[in-house]
Amino acid sequence: MKIALEYPVNWRGSLVRAVLLRKPTVDEVETAAPGFIRSGATRVEISNVPSIRLLACLTDLPIELIGELDFEDFRLLCDLVGEAMGEVVNQERRKNA
């Protein structure tokens, strides 16, 4: 889903006004909690700054750009990821019920 930024970011000569955020996979939900997330064949350690690294994975943006986001935009994106992770977990539970 495309999310408009309330506070666009200047990034390497371009103004980033929106980001594309995808839903996490079940594998990402299961592995995001402590330590690692997996995107395709790539396993990324998230122990230091989980939210920034997880958002970078789900938006396909550089970690450095995520770090430049205004906190309000960052918090909104984190909230959306949290909601999506809950949806994925609930779907998986319904499948296994």
Order of alpha helices (4+ residues) and beta strands (2+ residues): beta-beta-alpha-beta-beta-alpha-alpha-alpha
